[in-house]
Amino acid sequence: MSKIIKEEEINEIVQNIIADFDGSKNIDAVNIFNKPDKAEVIDLVNNLIRVIYPGYFRDKSYKIYNPNNSFAVNIEDAFYHLNKQVTLALEFRNSENSLSDEEREEESYRVCKTFFRRIPTVREYIETDLLATYDGDPAAGNFDEIILAYPGLRAITVYRIAHELYKLKVPVLPRLMTEYAHSETGIDIHPGAEIDKFFFIDHGTGIVIGETSIIGKNVKIYQGVTIGALSTRGGQKLSGKKRHPTICDNVTIYANASILGGDTVIGENTVIGGNSFITKSIDANTRVSQKNLEMEYAARGEKHHTEEVSQGEAWYYII
C-alpha cells in the first residue's frame, strides 16, 4: 500500500484543498480560536446541571470531603468557562457597532453575573417541572429516578439554562446547549420559547417546540408533538415574528399531534388528542379528537370485516 502513495500527488491534493479556504465561502474558517468551542460548551452544560442538581451528578476529577467546598469549586469553574465562551460568542452578536475586546470582556462579565444570580429562579422552575413529572407519570418511582433517568426533565433543564442566556442576548451558546440536549434526548426545544412552570414532557422522543412558542403553566405533552410554524417559506423575513402557537394553562397534548402557526391559540384546560393536525385556534375547555375510520381485518380465505379506529379528520367538542 505504501509503495503506491506518491508524496507529490498527496501534496498537490492538500494544497488544492487549502487553496479553496480563501474566505469566499461562509464555511471557510477565518480564525478557529475566536469562536465558541462546542466541546467546551457541552462540558459547561454538564457542569451547570451539577449546579442545578447538587449531589446528583459529580465531577470525578476532584475529590473534596466538604460538600460546600465542592459546590463552590463547581460554581466558580462554571462561571469561569461561561465567561470565556460568552466573550467569544459576543463577537457574533448582530449589532452595527462592534465591541472592542475590552468591551466584550466587560459585557461578558455582566452577562455571567446576571445569569448566575438567576440560578435560584431557574432551580425554582425546574423544581416545579420535577413535581409535574412525578405527579403526571404513574411509572415514576421517585424523584431520584426522574432526575437521573428521564429525558424529558433533562431536556427541560438544559432549555431553562439556555433560555436565560437567550434572554440576555447571548448569540450561538443557547442554541449549542439545546441542540446538545436534542442530540441526547430526541427533544428539540428552541431556547427562545417561553415556557411557564410545571411543564411535563412524557417519553419525549420527536418533540419539537419552536422559537416563538408560548406555553403556560401545567402543560403536558407526549412524544412526537410538534409546536411549530405553519410555513417558513419567507425565510429570514420571518425572523423576529410570532410564528409558533400559544398553549394556555392546563393543556394536554397527546402523541404525534401537530399544532402550527403564530396566530394559533390553544385555550386553557383543553385536551388535544393524538395525531391531531391543528392550524387554527381552539377554545378553552375543549377536547380535540379524531373522527373514526374503519380498519379492515380478514383471516386467510375468510370474508373481510371492519372495525372503527380513532384516526382521520380532527373534530372537537366542549368538555
Residue pairs with C-beta under 8 A, 6 or more apart in sequence:
21 28
21 29
22 28
23 30
34 88
34 91
35 88
35 91
36 85
36 88
36 89
36 172
36 173
36 176
37 85
37 88
38 176
40 81
40 84
40 85
41 85
41 173
41 176
41 177
41 180
42 176
42 180
43 81
44 78
44 81
44 82
44 85
45 158
45 161
45 177
45 180
45 181
46 57
47 59
47 74
47 77
47 78
47 81
48 78
48 82
48 161
49 57
49 157
49 158
49 161
50 56
50 57
50 58
50 59
50 74
50 78
51 71
51 74
51 75
51 78
51 119
52 119
52 122
52 123
52 126
52 157
52 161
53 147
54 67
54 71
55 67
56 144
56 147
56 148
59 74
62 70
62 73
64 70
64 73
75 116
79 112
79 116
82 112
82 115
83 108
83 109
83 112
85 173
86 108
86 111
86 112
86 165
86 170
86 173
87 104
87 105
87 108
89 170
89 171
89 172
89 173
90 99
90 104
90 107
90 108
90 170
90 171
91 104
92 171
92 172
93 99
93 169
93 170
93 171
94 171
99 107
111 165
111 168
111 170
114 168
115 164
115 165
115 168
118 164
122 160
122 161
122 164
125 160
125 197
126 153
126 156
126 157
126 160
128 197
128 198
128 199
129 153
129 156
129 157
129 160
129 197
129 198
129 199
129 200
130 143
130 146
130 147
130 153
131 198
132 198
132 199
132 200
132 218
132 220
133 140
133 146
133 150
133 152
133 153
133 200
133 201
134 140
134 142
134 143
134 146
135 200
136 200
136 202
136 220
137 146
137 200
137 202
140 146
140 150
146 153
147 153
151 184
151 185
151 186
151 187
151 201
151 204
151 205
152 185
152 187
152 200
152 201
152 202
152 203
152 204
153 201
154 181
154 184
154 185
155 178
155 181
155 182
155 184
155 185
155 187
155 189
155 201
155 204
155 207
156 189
156 195
156 199
156 201
158 177
158 178
158 180
158 181
159 178
159 181
159 189
159 191
159 193
159 195
160 195
161 177
162 173
162 174
162 175
162 177
162 178
162 191
163 174
163 191
163 192
163 193
163 195
165 173
165 174
165 177
165 191
166 174
166 191
166 192
174 191
174 192
175 190
175 191
177 191
178 188
178 189
178 190
178 191
179 188
181 187
181 189
182 188
182 189
185 204
185 205
186 204
186 205
186 206
186 207
187 201
187 204
187 205
187 206
187 207
188 207
188 208
188 209
189 195
189 207
189 209
190 209
190 210
190 211
190 213
191 211
192 211
192 212
193 209
193 210
193 211
193 212
193 213
193 214
193 215
193 244
194 213
194 214
194 215
195 209
195 213
195 215
195 219
196 215
196 216
196 217
196 219
196 249
197 217
197 218
198 217
198 218
198 219
199 215
199 219
200 219
200 220
200 221
201 207
201 220
201 221
201 222
202 220
202 221
202 222
202 223
203 222
203 223
203 255
204 223
205 223
205 224
206 223
206 224
206 225
206 256
207 221
207 223
207 224
207 225
207 226
208 225
208 226
208 227
208 228
209 215
209 227
209 244
210 227
210 228
210 229
210 243
210 244
211 243
211 244
212 241
212 242
212 243
212 244
212 262
213 227
213 244
213 245
213 246
213 247
214 244
214 245
214 246
214 247
215 227
215 246
215 247
216 247
216 248
216 249
216 250
216 251
216 268
217 249
217 250
218 249
218 250
219 247
219 249
219 250
219 251
219 252
219 253
220 251
220 252
220 253
221 227
221 252
221 253
222 253
222 254
222 255
222 274
223 255
223 256
224 255
224 256
224 257
225 253
225 254
225 255
225 256
225 257
225 258
225 259
226 257
226 258
226 259
226 260
227 244
227 245
227 247
227 253
227 259
228 244
228 245
228 258
228 259
228 260
229 238
229 243
229 244
229 260
229 261
229 262
230 243
230 260
230 261
230 262
230 264
230 279
232 238
232 243
241 262
242 262
242 263
243 261
243 262
244 260
244 261
244 262
245 259
245 260
245 261
245 262
245 264
245 265
245 266
246 264
246 265
246 266
247 253
247 259
247 266
248 265
248 266
248 267
248 268
248 270
248 284
249 268
249 269
250 268
250 269
251 266
251 267
251 268
251 269
251 270
251 271
251 272
252 270
252 271
252 272
253 259
253 266
253 272
254 271
254 272
254 273
254 274
254 276
255 274
255 275
256 274
256 275
257 272
257 273
257 274
257 275
257 276
257 277
257 278
258 276
258 277
258 278
259 266
259 272
259 276
259 278
260 277
260 278
260 279
261 279
261 280
263 280
263 281
264 278
264 279
264 280
264 281
265 281
265 282
266 272
266 278
266 281
266 282
267 281
267 282
267 283
267 284
267 285
267 286
268 284
268 285
269 284
269 285
269 319
270 282
270 283
270 284
270 285
270 286
270 287
270 288
270 319
271 286
271 287
271 288
271 319
272 278
272 282
272 288
273 287
273 288
273 289
273 290
273 310
273 314
274 290
275 290
275 311
276 288
276 289
276 290
276 314
277 314
278 288
278 314
282 288
282 316
283 318
285 318
285 319
286 316
286 317
286 318
286 319
287 316
287 317
287 318
287 319
288 314
288 315
288 316
289 310
289 314
289 315
289 316
289 317
290 310
290 311
290 312
290 313
290 314
290 315
291 312
291 313
291 314
291 315
292 308
292 309
292 310
292 311
292 312
293 308
293 309
293 311
293 312
294 306
294 307
294 308
294 309
295 306
295 307
295 308
295 309
296 304
296 305
296 306
297 304
297 305
297 306
297 307
298 304
298 305
